[in-house]
Amino acid sequence: MTDAVIKPKIGNYYRHILICTGPRCAQDGASQALFDSLGDKFKAAGLNEGELRVKRSRVSCFAACKGGPIMCVQPDGTWYYNVTPENMDRIIDDHLCNGKPVEELVFHQAGNTDFER
């Protein structure tokens, strides 16, 4: 008799944000603090459940170690730098709630071969 592997389940979500919490991305744990703040921020914006629910995950390194905290929004493929608490509020309002990336904070956009910032 073999033990069956249990198939995991994840609740439905619309976007998934990945935040680098590695030691080179931002000083003094700023990335981890940003990640920790998102539960309350998402709840206040209505992104913790329902149609626009956003899932969040920590990443140990994106190999983009300047200008952090660094965050990627999937499936959009939008990469943000300098994600301070204030800039995160703008990203939540403009991008996650209304689908409009905060262009001046974007340093890479997947699928755009001639992207320059």
KESEPA-90412 format. One record per residue (C-alpha): residue number from 1; x, y, z. Coordinates in steps of 0.001 Angstrom, whole numbers. Example, Ala and Ser with C-alpha at 12.3 -4.5 7.8 and 13.67 -1.06 7.14 Angstrom:
<lumlums>
{nr:1, px:12300, py:-4500, pz:7800}
{nr:2, px:13670, py:-1060, pz:7140}
</lumlums>
This chain:
<lumlums>
{nr:1, px:0, py:0, pz:0}
{nr:2, px:1340, py:3425, pz:-958}
{nr:3, px:440, py:6756, pz:525}
{nr:4, px:-1486, py:8901, pz:-1913}
{nr:5, px:-193, py:12402, pz:-2452}
{nr:6, px:-2885, py:14886, pz:-1553}
{nr:7, px:-3608, py:17446, pz:-4238}
{nr:8, px:-3380, py:20984, pz:-2789}
{nr:9, px:-6095, py:23610, pz:-3120}
{nr:10, px:-5777, py:27370, pz:-3466}
{nr:11, px:-8687, py:29793, pz:-3369}
{nr:12, px:-9463, py:31673, pz:-6571}
{nr:13, px:-7537, py:34899, pz:-7130}
{nr:14, px:-7258, py:37499, pz:-9897}
{nr:15, px:-3664, py:38665, pz:-9467}
{nr:16, px:-608, py:37338, pz:-7648}
{nr:17, px:2053, py:39698, pz:-6366}
{nr:18, px:5567, py:38545, pz:-5627}
{nr:19, px:7747, py:40636, pz:-3318}
{nr:20, px:11478, py:40140, pz:-2944}
{nr:21, px:12310, py:39894, pz:747}
{nr:22, px:15943, py:38954, pz:191}
{nr:23, px:18634, py:40810, pz:2152}
{nr:24, px:20060, py:42717, pz:-846}
{nr:25, px:16780, py:44093, pz:-2171}
{nr:26, px:16037, py:46652, pz:546}
{nr:27, px:17647, py:47813, pz:3744}
{nr:28, px:16570, py:47065, pz:7303}
{nr:29, px:13792, py:44592, pz:6506}
{nr:30, px:11742, py:47135, pz:4526}
{nr:31, px:10587, py:44450, pz:2060}
{nr:32, px:9379, py:42116, pz:4809}
{nr:33, px:7576, py:45009, pz:6528}
{nr:34, px:5919, py:45876, pz:3215}
{nr:35, px:4847, py:42251, pz:2752}
{nr:36, px:3502, py:42126, pz:6324}
{nr:37, px:1423, py:45286, pz:5745}
{nr:38, px:-402, py:43889, pz:2736}
{nr:39, px:-3018, py:41875, pz:4629}
{nr:40, px:-4529, py:45041, pz:6107}
{nr:41, px:-4023, py:47063, pz:2914}
{nr:42, px:-5734, py:44413, pz:777}
{nr:43, px:-8606, py:44102, pz:3236}
{nr:44, px:-9146, py:47890, pz:3207}
{nr:45, px:-9157, py:47905, pz:-612}
{nr:46, px:-11430, py:44861, pz:-908}
{nr:47, px:-8660, py:42763, pz:-2484}
{nr:48, px:-8647, py:40047, pz:187}
{nr:49, px:-11685, py:38256, pz:-1280}
{nr:50, px:-14029, py:38231, pz:-4219}
{nr:51, px:-13497, py:38889, pz:-7901}
{nr:52, px:-10342, py:41041, pz:-7556}
{nr:53, px:-8671, py:38949, pz:-4819}
{nr:54, px:-4885, py:39301, pz:-4807}
{nr:55, px:-2605, py:36511, pz:-3594}
{nr:56, px:806, py:37497, pz:-2214}
{nr:57, px:4055, py:35561, pz:-1908}
{nr:58, px:7581, py:36274, pz:-721}
{nr:59, px:10489, py:35554, pz:-3053}
{nr:60, px:14046, py:35234, pz:-1793}
{nr:61, px:15712, py:36837, pz:-4837}
{nr:62, px:14672, py:38177, pz:-8260}
{nr:63, px:18304, py:38921, pz:-9246}
{nr:64, px:17246, py:42565, pz:-9648}
{nr:65, px:18981, py:43884, pz:-6551}
{nr:66, px:18819, py:47643, pz:-7010}
{nr:67, px:16030, py:50076, pz:-6244}
{nr:68, px:14080, py:47778, pz:-3912}
{nr:69, px:11737, py:46801, pz:-2588}
{nr:70, px:11006, py:45008, pz:-5876}
{nr:71, px:7567, py:43606, pz:-6693}
{nr:72, px:6111, py:41729, pz:-9651}
{nr:73, px:2390, py:41643, pz:-10463}
{nr:74, px:1224, py:38473, pz:-12238}
{nr:75, px:-294, py:37554, pz:-14633}
{nr:76, px:304, py:41116, pz:-15858}
{nr:77, px:4101, py:40710, pz:-15884}
{nr:78, px:4538, py:44212, pz:-14464}
{nr:79, px:7682, py:44804, pz:-12400}
{nr:80, px:7866, py:47650, pz:-9888}
{nr:81, px:10814, py:49154, pz:-8032}
{nr:82, px:10976, py:51541, pz:-5047}
{nr:83, px:7818, py:50011, pz:-3582}
{nr:84, px:7642, py:52157, pz:-464}
{nr:85, px:4467, py:52017, pz:1651}
{nr:86, px:3231, py:55178, pz:-101}
{nr:87, px:4012, py:53773, pz:-3564}
{nr:88, px:2303, py:50502, pz:-2598}
{nr:89, px:-865, py:52475, pz:-1829}
{nr:90, px:-714, py:53969, pz:-5346}
{nr:91, px:-127, py:50532, pz:-6902}
{nr:92, px:-3090, py:49101, pz:-4970}
{nr:93, px:-5420, py:51950, pz:-5996}
{nr:94, px:-4329, py:52349, pz:-9617}
{nr:95, px:-3139, py:48911, pz:-10720}
{nr:96, px:-4686, py:46258, pz:-8487}
{nr:97, px:-8103, py:47923, pz:-8150}
{nr:98, px:-8360, py:49753, pz:-11491}
{nr:99, px:-5997, py:47911, pz:-13861}
{nr:100, px:-3765, py:50929, pz:-14615}
{nr:101, px:-65, py:50361, pz:-13844}
{nr:102, px:1803, py:53182, pz:-12086}
{nr:103, px:4096, py:53838, pz:-15046}
{nr:104, px:6802, py:55855, pz:-13277}
{nr:105, px:7449, py:52942, pz:-10888}
{nr:106, px:7555, py:50229, pz:-13595}
{nr:107, px:11034, py:49083, pz:-14630}
{nr:108, px:10067, py:46095, pz:-16775}
{nr:109, px:6963, py:44888, pz:-18555}
{nr:110, px:6883, py:41255, pz:-19719}
{nr:111, px:6187, py:40794, pz:-23394}
{nr:112, px:7485, py:44246, pz:-24320}
{nr:113, px:10735, py:43618, pz:-26187}
{nr:114, px:11649, py:47295, pz:-26591}
{nr:115, px:10827, py:48364, pz:-23040}
{nr:116, px:13142, py:51063, pz:-21710}
{nr:117, px:12858, py:53186, pz:-18582}
</lumlums>
